[in-house]
């Protein structure tokens, strides 16, 4: 029953909330804290709502060598990506990414996903699926979705979230087609300047131990705020893609499967039970709604399909297990980036509502 699922998700949040309440993260004896109380407040709600000046885009300490990554947003992605390639899943040919962004007369977009079983990659795919029509209406006609995995894993992931791509779907007409690209070693993302997580240069530490540290904010400061934001919701700013992704999951028989009631004939959403919650049901993003989706993603996408979606040994050596993602939207009319984002933590991917503000529907 829905009430039982609600309680399971609620209690699973208590551990994460207690870990966050300390407000500090320990890295080899040094204490790192959030800079401002206002930053903590907004981060708990949704780290993508923190203003650009308050973001540590690389997820690193300001004193680290990587602090210069903050300046990357001042460099056009088309410059950062000159000579950098990913491989088309459709025809197995290399795609030069700077040319990909600039060769069309329309706005273009590149999403630097992570490995296929990762929360960030899954959420990028789910958000992209929902916002595709709006992106097209805003003039974005060319979209590349890069995953740090092999072709079979990339196709499996996009099929699981019902994301149409050139490699997996023969859609035509008004629906934009995403070009599915792979970069198993994650070189494209690193050229763009994405975060690489905790202890990225230490080859003696297991990548899985590094990933575990990142779950507590090490090398990825926004992880806990992003996770907790999925539990507490937001009364003012919605994320409508969540409901769509939950519906896709329920149609594919993923658990938890009691959040929505679907029309038996059409599969459309008949009722969102989170909207029936007392007091908070009218919030733009209801408490536990995103946490429920992430539980669904973890159990029925990541864990059940780990052998198919997991990074290879070569990819692990390259550091993709802890590498984060990002995205960019390029406008050829100005030769400038309309939007740049580099994930500051696990689950802290780009807010597509912010992207749509940069490319309003005309």
C-alpha positions as CSV (number, residue, x, y, z in Angstrom):
1,X,0.0,0.0,0.0
2,X,1.0,3.6,-0.5
3,X,1.1,4.3,3.2
4,X,3.5,1.5,3.8
5,X,5.8,2.7,1.0
6,X,5.7,6.2,2.4
7,X,6.8,5.0,5.8
8,X,9.7,2.9,4.3
9,X,11.0,5.9,2.3
10,X,10.5,8.2,5.4
11,X,12.6,6.0,7.7
12,X,15.3,5.5,5.1
13,X,15.8,9.3,5.2
14,X,16.6,9.4,8.9
15,X,20.1,8.1,8.5
16,X,20.9,10.6,5.8
17,X,19.4,13.5,7.6
18,X,21.4,12.7,10.8
19,X,24.6,12.6,8.7
20,X,23.8,16.0,7.3
21,X,22.9,17.6,10.6
22,X,26.6,17.8,11.7
23,X,27.1,20.3,8.9
24,X,30.8,19.4,8.5
25,X,32.7,16.9,6.4
26,X,36.1,15.5,7.4
27,X,38.8,15.0,4.7
28,X,42.1,13.7,6.0
29,X,41.9,15.6,9.3
30,X,40.6,18.9,7.9
31,X,37.1,20.2,8.5
32,X,35.1,21.6,5.6
33,X,32.0,23.5,6.2
34,X,29.3,25.2,4.2
35,X,30.2,28.9,3.9
36,X,26.8,30.5,4.8
37,X,23.7,29.5,6.6
38,X,21.6,30.7,3.7
39,X,23.6,28.4,1.4
40,X,22.7,25.4,3.7
41,X,19.1,26.3,3.7
42,X,18.8,26.5,-0.1
43,X,21.0,23.4,-0.6
44,X,18.8,21.4,1.7
45,X,15.9,22.2,-0.6
46,X,17.6,21.8,-3.9
47,X,21.3,22.5,-4.6
48,X,20.4,23.6,-8.1
49,X,18.7,26.6,-6.6
50,X,21.9,28.0,-5.2
51,X,23.1,31.1,-7.0
52,X,26.0,30.7,-9.4
53,X,28.4,32.7,-7.2
54,X,27.8,30.4,-4.3
55,X,28.5,27.2,-6.2
56,X,31.7,25.4,-5.9
57,X,31.3,23.9,-9.4
58,X,34.2,21.4,-9.2
59,X,33.1,20.1,-5.8
60,X,36.6,20.9,-4.4
61,X,37.9,23.0,-1.6
62,X,38.6,26.6,-2.7
63,X,42.3,26.1,-1.8
64,X,42.7,23.0,-3.9
65,X,44.4,23.0,-7.4
66,X,41.0,22.4,-8.9
67,X,39.5,25.7,-7.6
68,X,40.3,27.1,-11.0
69,X,37.5,25.1,-12.4
70,X,35.2,27.8,-11.3
71,X,36.6,29.9,-14.0
72,X,35.7,27.3,-16.6
73,X,32.2,28.8,-17.0
74,X,33.9,31.9,-18.5
75,X,35.4,29.7,-21.3
76,X,33.0,28.6,-24.1
77,X,32.5,24.9,-24.2
78,X,33.2,25.0,-27.9
79,X,36.7,26.0,-27.0
80,X,37.2,23.5,-24.2
81,X,36.0,20.7,-26.5
82,X,38.2,21.4,-29.6
83,X,39.6,18.1,-30.7
84,X,37.6,16.1,-28.1
85,X,35.5,13.2,-29.4
86,X,32.8,10.8,-28.4
87,X,31.5,7.8,-30.4
88,X,28.1,7.7,-31.9
89,X,26.2,4.6,-30.8
90,X,24.2,4.7,-34.0
91,X,27.1,4.4,-36.5
92,X,30.1,3.8,-34.3
93,X,31.8,6.9,-35.8
94,X,33.7,9.5,-33.7
95,X,32.0,12.9,-33.2
96,X,34.1,16.0,-32.6
97,X,32.2,17.7,-29.8
98,X,33.2,21.3,-30.5
99,X,31.9,20.9,-34.1
100,X,28.8,19.2,-32.7
101,X,27.9,22.3,-30.8
102,X,28.7,24.9,-33.4
103,X,27.9,23.3,-36.8
104,X,24.2,23.8,-36.7
105,X,22.3,27.0,-37.2
106,X,20.1,26.1,-34.2
107,X,20.8,26.0,-30.5
108,X,22.5,22.8,-29.5
109,X,23.0,21.0,-26.2
110,X,25.5,18.5,-24.8
111,X,24.8,16.5,-21.7
112,X,27.9,14.9,-20.1
113,X,26.4,11.9,-18.3
114,X,28.2,9.5,-16.0
115,X,28.4,5.7,-16.1
116,X,25.0,4.1,-17.0
117,X,24.1,2.7,-13.5
118,X,24.8,6.0,-11.8
119,X,22.1,8.2,-10.2
120,X,23.2,11.3,-12.2
121,X,23.1,9.5,-15.6
122,X,19.7,8.1,-14.9
123,X,18.3,11.4,-13.8
124,X,19.8,13.3,-16.7
125,X,18.0,10.8,-19.0
126,X,14.7,11.1,-17.1
127,X,14.8,14.9,-17.1
128,X,15.8,15.0,-20.8
129,X,12.9,12.7,-21.7
130,X,10.4,15.1,-20.1
131,X,11.9,18.4,-21.3
132,X,12.5,17.3,-24.9
133,X,9.4,19.0,-26.3
134,X,10.1,22.2,-24.4
135,X,13.7,22.3,-25.5
136,X,12.7,21.9,-29.1
137,X,10.1,24.7,-28.7
138,X,12.9,26.9,-27.3
139,X,15.0,26.3,-30.4
140,X,17.3,23.5,-29.3
141,X,17.3,21.2,-32.3
142,X,20.5,19.2,-31.7
143,X,21.1,17.3,-28.5
144,X,23.9,15.0,-27.6
145,X,23.7,12.7,-24.6
146,X,27.1,11.3,-23.6
147,X,27.4,8.3,-21.3
148,X,30.7,6.9,-19.8
149,X,29.9,3.3,-20.8
150,X,29.8,0.9,-23.7
151,X,27.2,1.0,-26.4
152,X,25.0,-1.8,-25.0
153,X,24.8,-0.2,-21.6
154,X,23.9,3.2,-23.1
155,X,21.1,1.7,-25.2
156,X,19.8,-0.3,-22.2
157,X,19.6,2.8,-20.0
158,X,17.8,5.0,-22.5
159,X,15.3,2.2,-23.3
160,X,14.6,1.7,-19.6
161,X,13.6,5.4,-19.1
162,X,11.8,5.6,-22.5
163,X,14.2,8.3,-23.9
164,X,14.1,8.4,-27.7
165,X,17.5,8.5,-29.3
166,X,18.9,8.1,-32.8
167,X,20.4,4.8,-31.8
168,X,17.3,3.2,-30.2
169,X,14.2,4.8,-31.9
170,X,13.0,5.7,-35.3
171,X,10.9,8.7,-34.3
172,X,10.2,11.3,-36.9
173,X,8.1,14.4,-37.1
174,X,8.1,17.0,-34.3
175,X,9.8,14.9,-31.7
176,X,13.4,15.8,-31.4
177,X,15.9,12.9,-31.5
178,X,18.7,12.8,-29.1
179,X,22.1,11.7,-30.5
180,X,23.4,8.9,-28.1
181,X,27.1,9.1,-27.7
182,X,29.5,7.1,-25.6
183,X,32.9,8.0,-24.0
184,X,33.8,5.0,-21.8
185,X,36.9,6.6,-20.3
186,X,35.1,9.9,-19.5
187,X,37.6,12.1,-21.4
188,X,35.0,14.4,-22.8
189,X,33.6,15.2,-19.4
190,X,37.1,15.9,-18.0
191,X,37.8,18.2,-20.9
192,X,34.6,20.1,-20.1
193,X,35.8,20.3,-16.5
194,X,33.3,18.1,-14.6
195,X,34.1,17.2,-11.0
196,X,36.1,14.0,-10.5
197,X,35.1,13.2,-6.9
198,X,37.1,12.4,-3.8
199,X,40.8,11.4,-3.9
200,X,40.8,11.4,-7.7
201,X,44.6,11.2,-8.0
202,X,45.0,8.4,-5.4
203,X,45.4,5.1,-7.2
204,X,45.8,3.1,-4.0
205,X,42.3,3.6,-2.8
206,X,39.5,1.5,-4.2
207,X,37.2,3.5,-6.5
208,X,34.2,2.0,-4.5
209,X,35.7,3.4,-1.3
210,X,36.1,6.8,-3.0
211,X,32.4,6.6,-4.1
212,X,31.3,5.8,-0.5
213,X,33.1,8.9,0.7
214,X,31.4,11.0,-1.9
215,X,28.0,9.8,-0.5
216,X,28.9,11.8,2.6
217,X,30.0,14.9,0.7
218,X,33.7,14.2,0.3
219,X,34.8,15.7,-3.0
220,X,31.1,16.2,-3.8
221,X,29.8,18.8,-1.4
222,X,26.2,18.9,-2.8
223,X,25.5,15.2,-2.5
224,X,23.7,15.3,0.9
225,X,21.8,18.5,0.2
226,X,20.6,17.0,-3.1
227,X,19.6,13.7,-1.4
228,X,17.8,15.5,1.5
229,X,16.0,17.8,-1.0
230,X,14.4,14.7,-2.4
231,X,12.8,14.0,1.0
232,X,11.8,17.4,2.2
233,X,10.4,18.7,-1.1
234,X,9.9,22.3,-2.0
235,X,6.7,24.3,-1.6
236,X,7.5,26.9,-4.2
237,X,9.5,25.4,-7.1
238,X,8.3,22.4,-8.9
239,X,10.1,19.6,-10.8
240,X,7.3,18.1,-13.0
241,X,9.7,15.6,-14.6
242,X,9.5,13.5,-11.4
243,X,5.9,12.5,-11.9
244,X,6.6,11.6,-15.5
245,X,9.6,9.4,-14.5
246,X,7.5,7.7,-11.8
247,X,4.9,6.9,-14.3
248,X,7.4,5.4,-16.7
249,X,8.7,3.3,-13.8
250,X,5.3,2.0,-12.9
251,X,4.4,1.1,-16.5
252,X,7.6,-1.0,-16.5
253,X,6.6,-2.6,-13.1
254,X,9.3,-1.0,-11.0
255,X,8.9,-0.8,-7.2
256,X,7.8,1.3,-5.4
257,X,4.7,1.1,-7.6
258,X,2.0,2.7,-5.4
259,X,2.8,6.4,-5.8
260,X,0.6,6.9,-8.8
261,X,-2.7,5.5,-10.1
262,X,-2.5,5.0,-13.9
263,X,-5.3,4.7,-16.3
264,X,-5.6,1.0,-17.1
265,X,-6.4,1.6,-20.8
266,X,-4.0,4.5,-21.7
267,X,-1.4,4.3,-19.0
268,X,-1.8,8.0,-18.3
269,X,-1.6,9.4,-14.8
270,X,-5.0,9.3,-13.1
271,X,-3.9,10.3,-9.6
272,X,-0.7,11.3,-7.9
273,X,-1.0,10.1,-4.3
274,X,1.6,12.5,-3.1
275,X,-0.9,15.3,-3.9
276,X,-3.3,13.7,-1.4
277,X,-0.9,14.2,1.5
278,X,-2.2,16.5,4.2
279,X,-0.8,20.0,4.3
280,X,2.1,19.3,1.9
281,X,0.1,17.8,-0.9
282,X,-0.3,21.2,-2.6
283,X,3.4,21.9,-2.6
284,X,5.0,22.3,-6.0
285,X,7.3,19.4,-5.1
286,X,5.9,17.1,-2.5
287,X,8.1,15.6,0.3
288,X,9.4,12.1,-0.5
289,X,8.3,12.3,-4.1
290,X,11.8,12.6,-5.6
291,X,13.1,10.2,-2.9
292,X,10.6,7.6,-4.0
293,X,11.7,7.9,-7.6
294,X,15.4,7.6,-6.6
295,X,14.5,4.4,-4.6
296,X,12.8,3.1,-7.8
297,X,15.9,4.0,-9.9
298,X,18.3,2.4,-7.4
299,X,16.5,-0.9,-7.0
300,X,15.1,-1.6,-10.4
301,X,17.6,0.2,-12.7
302,X,21.0,0.3,-11.0
303,X,21.0,-2.8,-8.8
304,X,18.9,-5.2,-10.9
305,X,20.9,-4.3,-14.1
306,X,24.3,-3.8,-12.5
307,X,26.1,-6.3,-14.7
308,X,24.8,-4.6,-17.8
309,X,25.2,-1.0,-16.7
310,X,28.3,-1.1,-14.5
311,X,31.6,0.4,-15.8
312,X,34.3,-1.9,-17.2
313,X,37.6,-2.5,-15.4
314,X,39.3,-0.1,-17.9
315,X,36.7,2.6,-17.1
316,X,37.2,2.1,-13.3
317,X,40.9,2.6,-13.9
318,X,40.1,5.9,-15.7
319,X,38.1,7.1,-12.7
320,X,34.5,7.1,-14.1
321,X,33.0,5.6,-11.0
322,X,33.5,8.9,-9.1
323,X,33.4,11.3,-12.1
324,X,30.4,13.6,-12.1
325,X,28.5,15.1,-15.1
326,X,27.4,18.4,-16.5
327,X,25.7,20.0,-19.5
328,X,25.9,23.0,-21.8
329,X,23.5,24.8,-24.2
330,X,25.1,26.7,-27.1
331,X,23.6,29.6,-29.1
332,X,25.1,30.0,-32.6
333,X,23.6,33.4,-33.0
334,X,25.9,34.8,-30.3
335,X,28.6,32.2,-30.4
336,X,28.2,31.9,-26.6
337,X,27.0,29.4,-24.1
338,X,23.5,30.1,-22.8
339,X,23.9,27.6,-20.0
340,X,26.7,25.7,-18.4
341,X,26.5,23.3,-15.5
342,X,29.0,21.0,-13.7
343,X,27.4,18.6,-11.1
344,X,28.6,19.5,-7.6
345,X,27.6,16.1,-6.2
346,X,25.8,12.9,-6.6
347,X,22.1,13.5,-7.5
348,X,23.0,17.2,-8.0
349,X,22.4,17.4,-11.7
350,X,21.3,20.4,-13.8
351,X,17.9,21.9,-13.1
352,X,16.2,21.9,-16.4
353,X,13.7,24.5,-15.2
354,X,16.7,26.9,-15.1
355,X,17.7,25.9,-18.6
356,X,14.2,26.7,-19.9
357,X,14.5,30.2,-18.4
358,X,17.6,30.7,-20.6
359,X,15.8,29.5,-23.7
360,X,12.2,30.6,-23.4
361,X,9.6,29.2,-25.8
362,X,9.0,31.4,-28.8
